[in-house]
Amino acid sequence: MTTPTTRSPAPSATSTPGPYDLPDVSRLVIGVLGGTGPQGRGLAYRLGRAGQQVVIGSRDAERAQATATGLGVPGVRGADNAETARDSDVVIIAVPWEGHGALLQQLRTELAGKIVVDCVNPLGFDEQGAYAFRPDEGSAAQQAALLLPDSRVTAAFHHLSAVLLLDQGIERIDTDVMVLGDDRESTATIQALASRIPGMRGIYAGRLRNAHQVESLVANLISVNRRYKAHAGLRITDI
């Protein structure tokens, strides 16, 4: 595991990094818990193609390795969830909402000291389509922060289409990734990680207490995509 370094010269005692100054994260190992599902596989594929070392996590290590092999990207391997958490610098949580809390409780020790990126969307579905609901903690990301007090929890990667992520014929995915968190160094790291994927930008979008709005917006995007038969994402203007 490695520590991110800054691309621009180190700030002097009288200067601080600007909003566009992001660290070099190219040497960080990225773990993806829920990496055998569509969103997790898609993120592992894109980050692996961008040159990151990626570990796909699953309850079944053999299934994780088979998934990694199937992606056909150098630098992507599989392991069980605990090994994935231990061996990674940054860990993306991409599991279904129903198993979110139990998994994080189980891996609290292994995730201590890590940057944890929660991209889980608490959604329900009925005859009218997708709808968002608010967990007791406020959001999936806030639940993660409460369950992982020794981790640096951020929220990001909510609005990405798994179909586009996994389409090997697509070189660029032109979308922005909203990144939320209470630790500025951690959010800058995840902004930089998102920006490694061609076409994407990582945009700081506020503190973790605002994660519910970002998570729930996925229900709106699902409605857009169903109506227009698209894979819509988001772009933030004037930045």
N, C-alpha and C positions, 0 to 999 in steps of 0.2 A: 504494500500500500504506500501511496505517496501523498505529498502535500502540494496543493496547487501553487504555482508561481505566477507572478504578475507579468503580463505582456509588456506594459509600459514601464519606464524607469520607476524605481521605488520613490514614493513621495518624500519630499523633504519635511523637516519638522514644521514648516509653515504652510504645507499644502496637504490636501486630502484627495483621494481618487475621485474623479468626476463620474457622472452617471453612465458614461460610455466606456469607462475603464474596467475591463473584465480580466480575471486571471487566466493563465494558461492551464487548462485542465486536461491536456492531451494524455498525460501519464496516469491519470486516476483510473482505478478499477471500479467499474459500475456493476452493481448487483441488481437483478430484477426479480423480485419475489412475485410470483404469479406469472413467471416468464413463459409458461407453456400455454397461457391463454392468448387470445388474439392481440390485445393491447400490449401485453408484456412481450410477446414475440416480435411485434412490430417495432417496439422501442429498442429491443435488443438488436434487431436486424439493422436499423438505421444507425444506432450508435456504433455497432461493430463496423459497418461500412465507412463510418467517419473516422475509424482508426482507434476507437477506445477498446480496451480490454473489458470484456463483458462476461459476467457469470449469470447464467439463467438458473433460478432457484425453483424447486418444487419439493413437495413431500417425498416424491419418488426420484432419487438421484438418476436412475437409469432413464426415466422418462425425460428428465431435464437434459441429459446428455444427448438423447435421441433428437430432441427438439433443437438443440444447439447444432448438431451435425446437419440436420435438415435445412438449416438456414444457409449453410454453405459459405459462411463468412469467417475468415481467419481471425483468431483472437476471441472467439465466442465459445465458451464451454458451459457445461451443466454441472450442477451439484445439488445436494439437498439444501433445504432452506437455511439450516443453521450454518453450514459451511459457507454458503453464499454470503450470509450476513457477516461472518467473521472475516472473509477474504476480501471484502469490498471496502472502498473508501466512501462511496456514495451508494445508497440502497434505495431503489425505486419500489414503491408498494403499488402493485397493479393487480391485486386480488379482488374477487367479488366482494361487495359490501357485506354480505352475510357472514363471511369468514374473516373480516378485517380485524375486529377487536381481539378475537381469540388468537390469531397468528401473532399479532404484536405483543400480546401478553407472553406468549410462549418464547419469543425471541428478544425479550427486553435486555437480557445480559449481552447477547451477541451484537445487538444494535447500539449498545452504549458507546458514546463518543463518535458515532457516525453521523454524517448528514443523511437524513431520511427524507425522501421526496414522496409525498402522498399524492397519487393521482386518481384516487377512488371517488366515484360519484354515487352518493346515496340516491338511488332512483327507484321508482316503482312503475309498473305498467298495467294499464287496464284497457277497456274497450275504447277509451278516448285517446290512448297513446301514452307517451312517457310523462311522468311528473316527478318533481323533486320533493323530497321530504327532509326535515331538519332533525338530525340526531340530537339527543339530549345534551351532548357536549357542544353543540352549535354547528359542527361540520365534521366530516371524516378526518380532516387534518387536525382539528382541535382534539378529537378523540385520540389521535395518534400522539399528540403532544402530551396529553395527560397520561397515557399508558407508557410513554417512553421519556421519562423526565431527564434521563442522562444522554439523550440524543438531541441533535439539532434538526428539528422538523421544519420542512418547507412544504409548499403545495405547488404543483406544476403538472404539465402534460395532460390536462383534463380534456382538452378540446380537439385532440388529434384523431383522425379517422384511422382505425386499424386496417381498413381496406387499402388506403393509400400507403400507410407505413409498410405493409407487406407486399406491395406491388413492385416487383423487381424491375419493371419497365419504366418506373418513374424515378428520375434522378433528383428532382427538386420538389419539395413540398412547401409551397409559398404560404406560410402562416406564421402567426406570432404565438409564443407560449407565455402565458401570464404566470409569473412566479411570485409567490407570497411567502412571507416568513418574518420572524422577529429578530433574526440575526443577519446583519447586512453582509457579512463575509459569506455566509451560507447561501443567501439568495444570489449574490454575485457569481458564486461557483455554479449554481444551477442555470443562471442566465447564460453563462459561458458554455455550459454543456449543451443546452438547447441550440445555441448558435453554431455548434459544430455540425449540425445536420443541414445540408444545403437547402437554402430557401427559408429556413426558420430563423427567428430572432427570439431571444429570451428577454422579456420585458418585466421589470419590477412593477408589481401591481398592488403593493400594500402589505399590511401586517396579517398575521395568520387569522385574526379575528374576522377578517373579511372573506375567508375561504368559502363560506357557504354560498355567497352570490356566484362565485366562479364555478363551484361544483354544480349548482342548480341550473346554470346556463346551458349545460349539456342537454337538458330536456328540451330547451328551445331549439338547439341545433339539430336534435333528432327530428323534431317536427319540420324544420326547414328541409332537411335532407330527404325525408319521406315525401314531402310535397313536390320538390323539384328534382327528385331522383339524383341527388348530388352527394358530395362528401365535403360539405362546407366547413371551413375553419374561421379564424378571426384575424383581422389586421387592425392594429392600432395606428391611427393617422397622426401626422404632425410630429413624429419622433424620428 
